[in-house]
Amino acid sequence: MAMRLDGIHHITAVTADARANLDFYTRVLGLRLVKKSVNQDDPTAYHLFYSDELGSPGADLTFFEYPGVPRGRAGSGMVHRIVWRVGSTRAVDFWADRLRREGIAASLEGQTLSFEDPEGLGLALAVVESGDEPLIATHPEISHDVALLGFDGVQAYAADPDVSRSFLEHGVAFVPGHGDGRRVTYEARGSRRGSFYIYDRSDRRGVLGAGTVHHVAWSSTMEEHEAWRRRVLEAGGRPTPVIDRYYFRSIYFREPSGVLFEIATMGPGFTADEPLEHLGEHLALPPNFEPLRERLERALTPLPNPRERWVRH
């Protein structure tokens, strides 16, 4: 059977303000903070993970915090919009009202509601009937029938999407879809779930900073991970060696249009060092970072447990 990636594993972006970021993604959008950790390549920076109730691949939006970093701007070779699934037009109406009450401007086109987070990161909610398992977080103000259901896909800018076609089709087994003159579409779909990857044409220069996407990760089984690395190499990519991130294993490379890709394994998962019911409540450090705990806890921005107030109220 041909190897296929199971859609998006996670998406990682940049924030300048962990407290405001935590408030928006947990209180407003209703995601669960499933891991409060550090950037393993720069442990002085937070790495915050927001997801569904179980911390599932396919629902995991993560942020590196660099306090005070200027806002970035998405450009060619960068993801500029993250799209979640919702289950109905009633859900879209719910979110349009909720965002309006938070003072967040949103625009509706068909069954897709587009808006930005407080730092300008492009987001959207789309009514999608995919048959994939809904990946839902529990929130006291957001019923499951209107909640976010996991990622549908990402949109990236590319000056010339054709330069990536061969690599995407043969290197990572994306299936081309029906685009138009402005837009080129692909799907990564495995046995569990799938996600779209879309290029919008732009030669605008991008700047990495707050409110921009750092990379998008695609889901692999543990058994096929090394084979994906070989396949990327054979297609002309330059993947890193396999890196053990403790919660999953990863390889990184840029696809020809410049977007930074990761292929990450679906496991071991976030319960490797915390029980499911207490995910995200304390600073979690992989064992090789544990000697740095005292120094890091002094340096990192103190963050509340966003679910603590649920108990009080």
QUISULDA-V583896 format. One record per residue. N is the residue number from 1. RES is the residue in one small letter. SS is DSSP state (@ for helix, = for strand, . for the rest). PHI is phi in whole degrees, -180 to 180 (none if undefined). OMEGA is omega in whole degrees, 0 to 359 (none if undefined). Layout:
n res ss phi omega
N RES SS PHI OMEGA
N RES SS PHI OMEGA
This chain:
n res ss phi omega
1 m . none 182
2 a . -65 177
3 m . -72 175
4 r . -140 174
5 l . -80 183
6 d . -89 177
7 g . 68 183
8 i = -75 173
9 h = -89 175
10 h = -154 176
11 i = -129 181
12 t = -117 181
13 a = -128 185
14 v = -119 173
15 t = -129 174
16 a . -100 189
17 d . -146 184
18 a @ -63 182
19 r @ -65 179
20 a @ -67 178
21 n @ -62 178
22 l @ -59 180
23 d @ -62 184
24 f @ -66 188
25 y @ -79 178
26 t @ -95 183
27 r @ -76 186
28 v @ -79 183
29 l . -87 172
30 g . 82 177
31 l . -80 179
32 r = -100 170
33 l = -73 185
34 v = -104 177
35 k = -159 174
36 k = -113 187
37 s = -136 181
38 v = -127 172
39 n = -64 186
40 q . -71 174
41 d . -93 178
42 d = -154 189
43 p = -66 174
44 t = -77 181
45 a = -108 173
46 y = -60 162
47 h = -130 182
48 l = -103 184
49 f = -121 176
50 y = -112 187
51 s = -157 172
52 d . -81 185
53 e . -64 185
54 l . -101 185
55 g . 69 188
56 s . -80 165
57 p . -57 182
58 g . 105 180
59 a . -135 195
60 d = -102 175
61 l = -103 185
62 t = -123 181
63 f = -136 164
64 f = -90 175
65 e = -102 171
66 y . -124 187
67 p . -55 176
68 g . 81 180
69 v . -62 180
70 p . -63 175
71 r = -63 175
72 g . -95 179
73 r = -149 180
74 a . -67 178
75 g . -146 183
76 s = -55 182
77 g . 86 180
78 m . -136 171
79 v = -71 181
80 h = -119 178
81 r = -150 177
82 i = -110 184
83 v = -117 173
84 w = -99 172
85 r = -90 164
86 v = -129 192
87 g . -96 186
88 s . -165 174
89 t @ -67 175
90 r @ -63 176
91 a @ -64 178
92 v @ -61 178
93 d @ -61 178
94 f @ -58 183
95 w @ -72 177
96 a @ -60 179
97 d @ -70 182
98 r @ -64 180
99 l @ -66 179
100 r @ -59 181
101 r @ -68 176
102 e . -89 181
103 g . 77 182
104 i . -105 179
105 a . -71 179
106 a = -141 178
107 s = -125 182
108 l = -108 175
109 e = -130 186
110 g . 64 179
111 q . -111 180
112 t = -121 179
113 l = -106 183
114 s = -111 180
115 f = -161 178
116 e = -129 173
117 d . -77 185
118 p . -61 178
119 e . -106 174
120 g . 94 178
121 l . -71 182
122 g = -73 182
123 l = -132 175
124 a = -155 174
125 l = -122 184
126 a = -129 175
127 v = -74 185
128 v . -137 172
129 e . -111 188
130 s . -106 188
131 g . 84 178
132 d . -73 178
133 e . -60 175
134 p . -72 182
135 l . -109 194
136 i . -119 172
137 a . -101 177
138 t . -84 179
139 h = -151 186
140 p . -66 182
141 e . -105 187
142 i = -129 181
143 s . -72 183
144 h . -62 183
145 d . -77 175
146 v . -120 185
147 a . -69 173
148 l . -66 188
149 l . -115 185
150 g . 108 184
151 f = -73 168
152 d = -98 178
153 g = 168 178
154 v = -134 173
155 q = -113 180
156 a = -124 173
157 y = -94 174
158 a = -147 178
159 a . -69 180
160 d . -144 183
161 p @ -59 182
162 d @ -62 182
163 v @ -68 181
164 s @ -98 189
165 r @ -57 184
166 s @ -63 181
167 f @ -64 182
168 l @ -66 183
169 e @ -75 186
170 h @ -103 182
171 g @ -78 182
172 v . -122 171
173 a . 60 172
174 f . -75 180
175 v = -104 181
176 p = -68 179
177 g . -114 183
178 h . -99 177
179 g . -96 174
180 d . -142 183
181 g . -63 182
182 r . -94 194
183 r = -136 178
184 v = -123 189
185 t = -119 175
186 y = -140 172
187 e = -133 170
188 a = -109 184
189 r = -136 176
190 g . -109 183
191 s . -76 183
192 r . -98 182
193 r . -162 181
194 g = -147 179
195 s = -148 175
196 f = -93 173
197 y = -135 187
198 i = -124 170
199 y = -102 164
200 d = -105 185
201 r = -72 176
202 s . -165 174
203 d . -107 178
204 r . -63 179
205 r . -76 179
206 g . -97 177
207 v = -134 178
208 l . -71 180
209 g . -179 179
210 a = -58 179
211 g . 82 176
212 t . -125 180
213 v = -87 178
214 h = -83 178
215 h = -160 174
216 v = -122 183
217 a = -108 180
218 w = -113 190
219 s = -90 175
220 s = -128 168
221 t . -71 176
222 m . -60 185
223 e . -67 184
224 e . -98 189
225 h @ -62 179
226 e @ -62 179
227 a @ -66 176
228 w @ -65 178
229 r @ -62 179
230 r @ -63 182
231 r @ -66 177
232 v @ -61 177
233 l @ -58 182
234 e @ -65 179
235 a . -86 177
236 g . 99 177
237 g . -79 180
238 r . -126 183
239 p . -74 172
240 t . -69 166
241 p . -60 175
242 v . -64 180
243 i = -112 178
244 d = -84 179
245 r . -93 178
246 y . 74 179
247 y . -85 175
248 f = -165 175
249 r = -109 192
250 s = -140 162
251 i = -127 182
252 y = -129 176
253 f = -167 175
254 r = -98 172
255 e . -76 192
256 p . -58 177
257 s . -81 174
258 g . 107 181
259 v . -72 179
260 l = -79 178
261 f = -104 168
262 e = -130 166
263 i = -114 187
264 a = -121 181
265 t = -82 177
266 m = -84 180
267 g = 141 6
268 p = -64 177
269 g . 103 189
270 f @ -78 176
271 t @ -86 178
272 a @ -62 182
273 d . -135 178
274 e . -144 174
275 p . -69 184
276 l @ -53 185
277 e @ -71 181
278 h @ -120 179
279 l . -57 172
280 g . 79 184
281 e . -82 183
282 h . -134 177
283 l = -65 180
284 a . -106 181
285 l . -124 171
286 p . -55 188
287 p @ -52 182
288 n @ -73 176
289 f @ -101 183
290 e @ -57 178
291 p @ -61 181
292 l @ -92 190
293 r @ -53 185
294 e @ -59 181
295 r @ -67 182
296 l @ -69 180
297 e @ -65 175
298 r @ -74 188
299 a @ -87 186
300 l . -79 179
301 t . -61 176
302 p . -62 181
303 l . -124 178
304 p . -77 168
305 n . -79 187
306 p . -64 181
307 r . -97 181
308 e @ -62 183
309 r @ -70 176
310 w @ -60 182
311 v @ -67 182
312 r @ -66 183
313 h . -102 none
